[in-house]
C-alpha cells in the first residue's frame, strides 16, 4: 500500500450511474418495510422494474403490488420463484428465513439478492453459496452500504494509502427500537442488534481491514435471549483496532471514522446510508465527498444487473468470500455473548 498518495476522495459522479445499468425484471419475496424501499428506489433510479411480489398472504402481496404498480402478486414464495419472466429475486424476509428462501429460489434457477445479514450463520451462508456455485447462479448479499458512492470513496481512499497505515476504525449504529419492531426482539426470527444493526459497522471494518486476528465482544441480552446491545473490538496485527458499537434501545451518532498514520476520514451520520465524507490529512490538506444522493438501494440493484449481463456469479464489491467472513465474525460475537437462535 502506498503511503504517499495524493489526498483524494473519489466523487460520486466517477462511479457507475445506476441509471446506466442494464434493465432486468425483479421479483420481491416478503413485502415488508425494507422491500418498500427497494420497490421505490429501483424503478425510480434504474432502468429495471419490479414485476412481481410474493407473500404467504395473497392479500398482503396484492396490496403491495397495488401500491407500487407491480404487475403480478403471488400468494406463495414457490409461485414467485417459478415465474419465468423474472430475471432475479430479492429476498427481504426476516433473517430466520433467508437460507430456506435462498435455496428455494436457487432450486428454481433464479439469481438472488439476499438482504443483509445474509443468513443466520456462516454455515447457512456456505450452504446457499455452494448451491449457487453448483447451479452457476448469481448470488449477492444486499449490504447496500458497500455499493454507495461515499462508502466506496472511503474504501478506495484507504486502500490507496491516502491516510497511510490504518490504526483505528470506529463505527456506531444505534436505533431506539423499544416496542417499535417486534421482529428484532424475537429469537425465532433471529432478532437482536447483531444481524440488523451491528452488521453495518462490522462490515465497514471488514471492507477496510479484512478478517481480524482477534475478536472481543461485550454486550447485554434481553429476557428472551437476543442481544440488545454490543461493543465489538477487532484487532488486526499489533497496531490496528476496529470498534463497532450497536444498540437497539437508544439512538447513537451512527457515524464512522477511520484514522491512519497520515490522516483521518470521517463519515457523517448516517454512515451506512448516503452521507457526506471529510478527509483531513496531517499535512493540512483536506478533501470531501458530498454523498447524500437520493434513494440508495438502486446501487446494489444496478450491481446485480451489471453482473448478470457480464455473466458473473458474484460481485467484487460484496464477494461471496466477504459475506462468509463477516458471518464468521458475527458467529464469534454470538458465541461470546451466548446468543443462539432456535432452529440452528
Secondary structure, 3 states (H helix, E strand, C coil): CCCCCCCCCCCHHHCCCHHHCCCCEEEEECCCHHHHHHHHHHHHHCCCEEEEEECCCHHHHHHHHHHHCCCEEECCHHHHHCCCCCCEEEECCCHHHHHHHHHHHHHCCCEEEEECCCCCCHHHHHHHHHHHHHHCCCEEEECHHHHCHHHHHHHHHHHCCCCCCEEEEEEEEECCCCCCCHHHHCHHHCCCHHHHHHHHHHHHHHHHHCCCCEEEEEEEECCCCCEEEEEEEEEECCCEEEEEEEECCCCCCCCEEEEECCEEEEECCCCCCCCCEEEEECCCCEEEECCCCCCCHHHHHHHHHHHHHCCCCCCCCCCHHHHHHHHHHHHHHHHHHCCCCCCC
